[in-house]
Amino acid sequence: MVDEKHYMTLEGKEKLEKELEYLKTERRKEVVERIKVARSFGDLSENSEYDSAKEEQAFVEGRISTIEKMIRNAVMIKEDSTNTSVVTLGKTVSFKELPDGDEEEYTIVGRAEADPLEGKISNDSPMAQSLMGKSVGQKVTVATPGGDMEVEILEVK
């Protein structure tokens, strides 16, 4: 089975590495301590604190495994400052919605570091898929859950 590639910027990889370090060095210890305290309450069969701590431990270990896999299969997004007219992975694109003219700006990143609230959208998203390979000035139709939307690309940086 081939592992999935995870496209990310250097900043995104560093953020994941910090989260991994925190989970391994601090969070694991906190969860183990919670399990010890819960065990001291006695009968484990009816101990909700113990069950909760074990669920948290499973979550933390799962997240550690996921992050390690993402880092291991990371494909770094190279910054290409030579072509600032075509939308590609790692670029920030400004566009306006037509006909009302609302302007938006997003950076297209890999799924691992996508965060729409920070203006970072996944290259797998319908928006990014529609914009990739397009140039400044082009009008693009984007399929969204609320219906098709037409946008005009204003700037790529």
C-alpha angles and dihedrals in degrees: 000000000000116000117237117253117240113207114209145153122245088255091053093049092049090051091053091047090053092049090049092050091050093049093049099043106031113012095049091054092049092052093047089052090051090052091050092051092046091050090055089063090074130229107058094196092073100026110119093181090058092047091049093048092049090050090051090049090053090049093050093047091047091051091049090052092047094050093047090053092047092051092045091052096039119141109196118228108231116219110240109192094167099077111045097161101068124069111237138154111296095023127117114231128196119199141161127228115239132259098005096047101227106164123219135175128203137171113222110226138158121282091257094068102028113136114161091191088062092044095257117127128186119254085231094060119107090241094054093042090055094047100043114108093012124121139227110283095024121128113225132190112222120198109221132173087254093053136276118325127194119217136177118219110234104175142359121200 
